[in-house]
Amino acid sequence: MDWFNWPSRYGTGSLLRGAVGLTLWALLAACSNKDKPANADASQVVAQVNDSEISIHQVQTLMQMQPALVNQLGEGAAGKVLDSLIEQELAAQAARKSGLDTNPKVLQAMELAKREVLARAYQDQLADKAALPDTTAVDRYYDEHPELFARRRQYSVQETLVQATPEQLKPLLDQIALVNSVDALNKLVAASGLPHSSRNSVQWAEGLDMALLPRLAALQSGQSITARRPEGLVILTLLNAEDAPVSRALAGRAIQSAIVAGRRRELIQQGMATLRQSAKIERKGALAAAASAPQGAAASSP
């Protein structure tokens, strides 16, 4: 486990898929190529696609948005990104030629994309004010999360998903806490008659849900914890755990990144709350009574 790359655990995926489907910045830039000034610096152009040009700035923007993937591809990243933009530009030109740029659904999608780009830019502006943590903050984070560092472990767990309503789950929840072996748990779930499935996995502490990790760290082998999910209940049963502590020195950079990420989220939440408080928002029509659910709310745990 490379702790210097720890923050990248939140997911990667395909660079080509991400470059074509994720980056609305590049989409809007490609749509505006025809408005490019005639006297623009030719040295900035890295590809000519029929009558349109792709600039080095568009390539760099994509690379900046996906640093983990770029790091994986190494020296070939820029070429892969450029290939993606060429494919995108060819498709965009074909769409305009066939009249899709005047299609109402396409126009609506472009407006939504523009709104998302502007919103993301504003939120990034808020987040960029996040200050780097000092040594004291890093030390405190290390001490407050022993399950990630000083008492870090590699966990072998059985994950059981039970599909049921909260009312159907009540009898099962009362008995799970009394079970102290995976065999007993499996028999208990099977006896409930509820639809279920199980799989085993091995995970490092930092790859687990932070809301569940402290509870999992306190278990003995064979014991379980539960978490509510929209489709029912997830039961995590500890099969085995191996100690793999990380020193303060090695964890420093990862902790700094985690603290900055948290501060960025807080700044965005505070900024958006301020905008909501000062705005006049009125819901109308069929969605007038719809409540705005908090984003990123964690699933409740029994």
C-alpha positions in Angstrom: 0.0 0.0 0.0 1.6 3.3 -1.1 0.6 5.9 1.5 1.9 8.7 -0.7 -0.9 7.9 -3.1 -3.5 7.2 -0.4 -6.0 10.0 -1.5 -6.4 8.4 -4.9 -8.4 5.5 -3.3 -11.6 7.3 -4.0 -11.6 5.8 -7.5 -10.0 5.9 -10.9 -11.6 4.4 -14.0 -10.9 4.8 -17.7 -9.1 8.0 -18.7 -10.6 7.8 -22.2 -14.1 7.3 -20.8 -13.6 10.1 -18.3 -12.0 12.4 -20.9 -14.9 12.0 -23.3 -17.8 11.7 -20.9 -16.8 13.6 -17.8 -15.1 16.8 -18.8 -17.7 19.4 -19.6 -15.0 22.0 -19.7 -13.6 20.4 -22.8 -17.0 20.0 -24.3 -17.8 23.6 -24.1 -14.3 24.6 -25.3 -14.7 22.3 -28.3 -18.1 23.9 -29.1 -16.5 27.4 -29.0 -13.5 26.6 -31.3 -15.1 28.3 -34.2 -15.0 31.6 -32.2 -11.3 31.4 -31.7 -9.5 34.6 -32.7 -7.6 34.4 -36.0 -4.4 35.8 -34.6 -4.2 33.2 -31.7 -0.7 31.8 -31.1 -0.2 28.9 -33.4 2.2 27.3 -31.0 -0.7 26.6 -28.6 -2.4 24.4 -31.2 -1.6 20.7 -30.8 -4.1 19.3 -33.4 -6.0 20.5 -36.4 -9.3 18.6 -36.9 -10.7 19.7 -40.2 -11.5 23.4 -39.7 -11.2 23.3 -35.9 -8.2 23.4 -33.6 -7.4 21.8 -30.3 -5.1 23.7 -28.0 -2.6 22.7 -25.5 -4.7 24.4 -22.8 -7.6 22.0 -23.4 -5.2 19.0 -23.0 -3.7 20.5 -19.8 -7.2 21.2 -18.4 -8.2 17.5 -18.8 -4.9 16.3 -17.3 -5.3 18.6 -14.3 -8.8 17.3 -13.7 -7.7 13.7 -13.5 -4.2 13.7 -11.8 -4.4 10.1 -10.5 -5.1 8.7 -14.0 -2.5 10.9 -15.6 0.0 9.6 -13.0 -0.9 6.0 -14.0 -0.3 6.7 -17.7 2.9 8.6 -17.1 4.6 10.1 -20.2 1.8 8.8 -22.5 -1.0 10.7 -20.7 -0.9 13.8 -22.9 -1.1 11.7 -26.1 -4.1 9.7 -24.7 -5.9 12.9 -23.7 -5.3 14.5 -27.1 -6.6 11.3 -28.8 -9.8 11.6 -26.7 -10.2 15.3 -27.6 -9.8 14.5 -31.3 -12.5 11.8 -31.1 -14.7 14.3 -29.3 -14.1 17.0 -31.9 -14.9 14.6 -34.8 -18.2 13.6 -33.1 -19.0 17.2 -32.4 -18.4 18.3 -36.0 -20.6 15.4 -37.2 -23.3 16.4 -34.8 -23.3 20.0 -36.1 -23.3 18.8 -39.7 -26.4 16.7 -39.1 -28.1 19.6 -37.3 -28.0 18.1 -33.8 -26.7 21.5 -32.5 -30.2 22.9 -33.0 -32.0 19.9 -31.5 -34.0 21.0 -28.4 -32.7 18.2 -26.3 -29.1 18.9 -27.2 -29.5 22.6 -26.6 -31.0 21.9 -23.2 -28.2 19.5 -22.4 -25.6 22.1 -23.4 -27.3 24.7 -21.1 -27.2 22.2 -18.2 -23.6 21.5 -19.0 -22.8 25.2 -19.0 -24.6 25.6 -15.6 -22.6 22.7 -14.1 -19.3 24.1 -15.3 -20.0 27.5 -13.9 -21.2 26.0 -10.6 -18.1 23.9 -10.3 -15.9 26.8 -11.1 -17.6 28.9 -8.3 -17.3 26.0 -5.8 -13.6 25.5 -6.8 -13.1 29.2 -6.1 -14.6 28.8 -2.6 -12.5 25.6 -2.0 -9.3 27.1 -3.1 -9.3 29.3 0.0 -8.6 26.1 2.1 -5.4 26.6 4.1 -2.7 23.9 4.4 -2.7 22.3 7.9 0.3 23.0 10.2 2.2 20.3 12.0 0.0 20.5 15.1 -3.1 19.8 13.0 -1.5 16.9 11.3 -0.3 15.4 14.6 -3.8 15.8 16.0 -5.4 14.0 13.0 -2.9 11.2 13.4 -3.7 10.8 17.1 -7.5 11.1 16.6 -7.6 8.3 14.0 -5.6 5.4 15.4 -7.6 2.9 13.4 -6.1 4.5 10.2 -2.5 4.8 11.5 -1.1 3.6 14.8 -3.5 0.7 15.0 -4.1 0.3 11.2 -5.1 -3.2 10.1 -5.9 -5.2 7.0 -9.4 -6.6 7.4 -10.8 -9.8 6.0 -14.6 -9.4 6.1 -17.7 -11.1 4.9 -20.2 -8.6 3.5 -23.8 -9.8 3.6 -26.6 -7.8 1.9 -30.1 -8.5 3.1 -32.9 -7.1 1.0 -35.9 -6.2 3.2 -38.0 -3.3 4.6 -37.1 -1.8 8.0 -40.0 -3.6 9.6 -38.9 -7.0 8.2 -35.4 -6.4 9.5 -36.3 -5.7 13.1 -36.2 -9.4 14.3 -32.9 -10.0 12.5 -31.3 -6.9 14.0 -32.1 -8.0 17.5 -30.3 -11.4 17.0 -27.2 -10.3 15.0 -25.5 -8.7 18.1 -25.7 -12.1 19.9 -23.9 -14.0 17.1 -20.1 -14.5 17.4 -19.2 -16.6 14.4 -19.7 -16.3 10.6 -21.3 -19.8 10.5 -23.9 -18.8 13.1 -24.6 -15.5 11.2 -25.1 -17.3 7.9 -27.5 -19.7 9.5 -29.4 -16.8 11.1 -29.7 -14.9 7.8 -30.8 -18.0 6.0 -33.4 -18.8 8.6 -34.9 -15.3 8.2 -36.1 -16.3 4.7 -35.2 -12.8 3.4 -33.4 -12.4 0.0 -29.6 -12.1 0.7 -26.2 -12.4 -0.8 -22.7 -12.6 0.6 -19.1 -12.0 -0.6 -15.7 -12.1 1.1 -13.1 -9.4 0.6 -9.8 -8.2 2.0 -9.6 -4.4 2.6 -7.1 -2.0 4.2 -8.5 0.3 6.9 -8.3 3.4 4.6 -10.4 1.7 2.0 -13.4 1.2 4.3 -16.3 3.6 5.1 -15.0 6.0 7.7 -18.4 5.9 9.5 -18.0 2.1 10.0 -14.2 1.7 10.5 -14.1 2.6 14.2 -16.9 0.1 14.9 -15.2 -2.6 12.8 -11.9 -2.0 14.5 -13.5 -2.8 17.8 -14.7 -6.3 16.7 -13.4 -9.7 17.6 -13.3 -12.3 14.8 -16.8 -13.7 14.1 -18.6 -10.5 15.4 -20.6 -8.3 13.1 -21.7 -4.7 12.6 -24.6 -3.5 10.5 -25.5 -0.5 8.4 -28.7 0.5 6.8 -28.9 0.8 3.0 -31.8 1.9 0.7 -32.2 -1.7 -0.4 -32.0 -3.2 3.1 -29.2 -4.0 5.4 -25.4 -4.6 5.1 -23.8 -6.9 7.6 -20.0 -6.8 7.9 -18.6 -9.8 9.7 -15.0 -9.8 10.8 -13.1 -12.9 9.6 -9.6 -11.9 10.4 -7.5 -8.7 11.0 -3.8 -8.2 10.6 -1.9 -5.3 12.2 -0.2 -2.9 9.7 0.6 0.3 11.5 1.8 3.4 9.7 4.2 5.9 11.3 3.5 9.6 11.7 6.3 10.4 9.3 5.0 8.1 6.5 1.4 9.2 7.0 2.1 13.0 7.0 1.4 13.7 3.3 -1.8 11.6 3.3 -3.1 13.3 6.4 -2.3 16.7 5.0 -4.3 15.9 1.8 -7.2 14.5 3.9 -7.4 17.6 6.0 -7.3 19.9 3.0 -10.0 17.9 1.3 -12.2 18.2 4.4 -11.6 22.0 4.6 -12.5 22.4 0.9 -15.8 20.5 1.5 -16.6 22.7 4.5 -15.8 25.9 2.6 -18.1 24.8 -0.2 -20.9 23.9 2.2 -20.6 27.2 4.0 -20.6 29.1 0.7 -23.6 27.4 -0.6 -25.5 27.8 2.7 -24.8 31.6 2.4 -26.1 31.7 -1.1 -29.3 29.8 -0.1 -29.9 32.2 2.8 -29.6 35.3 0.7 -31.6 33.9 -2.3 -35.3 33.9 -3.0 -36.2 30.3 -3.9 -39.8 29.3 -4.7 -40.7 25.8 -5.8 -43.5 25.7 -8.3 -45.7 23.2 -10.1 -45.5 19.4 -9.5 -42.3 19.8 -7.4 -43.6 22.6 -5.2 -43.8 20.3 -2.2 -40.6 18.5 -2.8 -38.0 18.8 0.0 -34.4 19.4 -0.8 -32.5 16.4 0.7 -29.0 17.1 2.1 -26.4 16.0 -0.3 -23.9 13.3 0.8 -25.9 12.3 3.8 -24.5 9.1 5.3 -26.8 6.1 5.6 -28.1 5.6 9.1 -26.7 2.7 11.1 -28.7 0.7 13.6 
